Every structure is written in structure tokens, then in C-alpha cells.
Amino acid sequence: MNSIGIIGGAGPIAGAHLFKKIIHTFQREYACFRDADFPKITLLSYPFDEMLDARPDADKISLQIKSAIENLLCIGTKYITVACNTLHNFLPDTLPSHFVNMAKETLKKTKTYTRVLVLCTKTTKKYNLYKGAHFVYPDDADQNRLDHLILQTLKNETTPSLKQELLSIIERQQDRADVILLGCTELSLFEPKSHLIPIIDPIEIVASKLCHLSFQNP
């Protein structure tokens, strides 16, 4: 099986969350349960520079991503992904051929919808990571609420009240969209469900993609 590399650290728990989703996908969809059933999976939690500030150092962050990728390539990792939507705003120009781009994989899942509401960090909103006429973003008030919620999640405060706050934002914004896109992996930690509107989770998409690629021939 082909090896998998996860670049985490933004935040650290989000990287671990993707790792866990990959394991569960192997178990659920590929009947893996013995130790030898799983591929080599490396989680590199990298201490990235601050990217939620008003003016992040894009060049520095891009170099950090490049360094993390090179570290995984040096140990022979085949398929590499970044477990953070915001970091995709700063990807280096040159990427390995087997890099799995979370944003691009997620874009493929949005093509059947006419209005996609992106819940994300203010940085992702500013850089317009998910581009296209069918993408919309929250108003300023709910964006500020999202930024506060994401910050609290980074502090390991994934309480039921914070999850309810996320669901409340979804409910307030649902009339503007046909589907909700969790454009920040910290929001994926809540695993929100709504009977009112579909929710797209990039973590689920990338986990499924990596498992499929791992079983392909080298």
C-alpha cells in the first residue's frame, strides 16, 4: 500500500482529526482491522507562523509548508496533504505530483450546487480560497462569531455550547445557500449535522481520497 503523509499543526488537533478519519475510512470502506492492513501514515505537526492576523507573512508560511513537504518526501512518503484550509492560501508554487490538494478536491464536490456558503477563517475569506460565482461567505457579524469560535476551538474548548453556536450560524445563513462548506478544519472537529441543509466536510473528502490512492498500485 502507498504511504500517506499529513501536514498538521494548523491547528494540531485538526491534523490528528484527519488521521483519525483516515483510519476510520480504512476500517469502514476497506475492512481493515489488523495492524498490517493499514499503510504507513505519518502525521507531521508543524509549528506554523501566525496566519489569522490581518497581515500574515505569506512568504514565510509558504516556505514552512515547503519545508514540511520536503521532510515527508525525505522519508519516502507517497501521498501528501495539508490538513488546513487556510494554509492552502499559501501553498508554494511547486508541489510534488502526488500532493492531494484539499481545496481542489472539495471544489469537485460543490459543482452540483448553485449556492455554496463557505464557513471559514477571515484569512480564507480575505484570500477568496474558494472562488466562483456560486460561493458566498457569511456577513461580517457571523464572520466575527466564526473567528471567535475557531479561536476557542484552537484552545481545546470544543464544548456543546460552541457546537450549538456553529449550528446557530448555519441556521441563520441557510437561506443564502443550498449547501454549507466547512472551510476550516477546526469546524470539522464539531462534526455538525443539520436536517435543514447539506454540509460538506473537506476532512471527509480528503480522507476518502487518500485511502483510495493508498490502495492503488504504486
N, C-alpha and C positions, 0 to 999 in steps of 0.2 A: 504494500500500500504506500501511496505517496505521503510524504511528511507534510505537516501543516505548521505554520508559524503565525502567531497572533502578536501584533504590536499593541500593547495596552499601556496603561499609565495615565490615560486621559478620559475618565479617571481610572484608577487602579481596579476598582470593583467592576467597572464596565467590561474590562478585559477578561476578568475572571468569569463574568456572566456569559460572555461569548464562549469561553472554554467549556463551561457547563452545558450550554445549549448544544455545542458540537457533540459532546459525549451523549447527551440525551437523544440527539438525532441519530447517531450511530446505533444506539440501543433500540430505538423505536422503528426506524426505517430499514436497518440493515441487520437486525437481530444479533448485534454484537453484545457479548457479556463477559467472555473470557479476556484475560489481560492481553493475550496475543491477537485478539480480534481487532484491536484499535491500532491506528498508526502512531508514529512518533509525533507528538504535539508539543510545541514549545511556546510558552507564554512569556514574552519579554515585556516587563512592565517598566517603561522608560520615564524618567523624571522630566517631562517636557516643560518648556518655558511657558509662562502665563499667556493664554490665548483668549481669555474672556475679558481682557482690558479693552479700553476704547481703541488703543493703538498697539496691537500685538506686533512683535518683531517677526515678521513673516519670513525673512531670510534665515534667521536663527532657527526657527521652528522647522523650516524645510530641511536645513542641514541636520537637525536632530532626527527627523524621520529617515533621511538618507542613511545616517549612522545606524539606526535601529535595523533597517533593512539589510545593510551590509553585515551586521552581526549575525542575523539569521541565515544569510547566504553562506557565511563562513562555516557554519556547522551543517551545511548541506540541505537546508530546508527547501522544499519544492514549491509549495503554495503559501503565499504570504498575504495577510490582510491587516488593515488598521481598524481597531475596534473603537472608532470615534468618528462621528460625522464631521465635527468641527475641524479635526486635523486634515480632512480631505480638502479644505480650502488652501492648504499649504503644501500639498504634495510636490516633491521635486519633479523637474521636467522629465527626467529619465527614470523609468521604473522597470523592474525585471519583467520578463514576458509572462511569468506566472503570478503576477500580482493580481489579487482579487479586489477590485475597487468597489467598496460598499455603496457609494453613491450611484455608480453606473448600474450595478446590479439592482438597486432599488428603483431606479428610473424605469427599468424594463417592466416592473410590476405596476407602474402607475399609468401606462399607456391607455388602458381601457376606461379611465376616469376623465371627466371633463373639468372637475374642480378638486384639487388636492390641497388640503390645508396642512402646512408644514409647522409642526411644533418643535422648536429648536432653540439653540443659544442665540443671543443677539449677534454674535460674531458670524454664525452661519447665515442669519438673516441679512446682515450687512453685506457679506460677500456673495449672497444670492447663489448658494451652492446648488440648489435645485431650481434650475432655470426653465422657463417655459410659460406660455400664457395660461396653462391650466394649474399653475402653482400659486397659492395665495398664502399669506402669512398673517399671524394674529395682529390685532390692533395694539397700540402702544401699551395700553393698560394691562392687557393679558400677557404681552411680551415681558413686561416687568415682573408679573407674577410668575411666569415660567422661569425667568432668570433666577428669582429668589428660590423657587422650588428646586432647580438644578443645583444651586449652591448648597442648599440644605442636604440634598442627596449626596453631594461630594463629602459632606461632613458625617455621612453614615446615619442620616436621620430619615430613613425611609419608613415613616410612621403611617398608620392608616389615615390620619388627618391630611397628610401630604398627598397620599393617593387620591383621597376624595377631592382635594383641591385640583389635581390634574383632571379628574373626571368632570369637575365643575367647569373647567376651562373648555373641555371638549364639548360639553353640553351647550355652553354659551356660543361657541363658534360653529356648531354643526350646521346651521342654516347656510353657511357660506361655502360648504363643501360636500362632495359625495363620499369622501374618504379622508381619514386622518393619517398623516405620516409622522411617525415618531422620529423626528430629525435630530435627536440627541440620545445617545446610548444610555445616559443616566435615566431618561424617561422610560427606557425599556426595562429597567430594573423593577418598575412597578407592575409590569405585565398587565396593563389596563385592558379591560373588556367593556364593550358598550353594545347594548341591544339596539341602539338608535342609529349607529353609523359604523361601517367597517374601519378597522385600524391596521395599518401596515407597519410592521416592525422590521427595520433593516437587520437587526441582530438575527432574527429568524431566517431571513433571506440568505445572509452570508453563511450562517451555519449549515443550511441545506446545500448551498453551492460548494462549500469546502468539502463536505462529506462526499458529495457526488464526484468531485475531482479526485479525491483521495483514492477512490475505488477504480478510477480509470487506469489504463496501462501507463507505465512511466513513459 
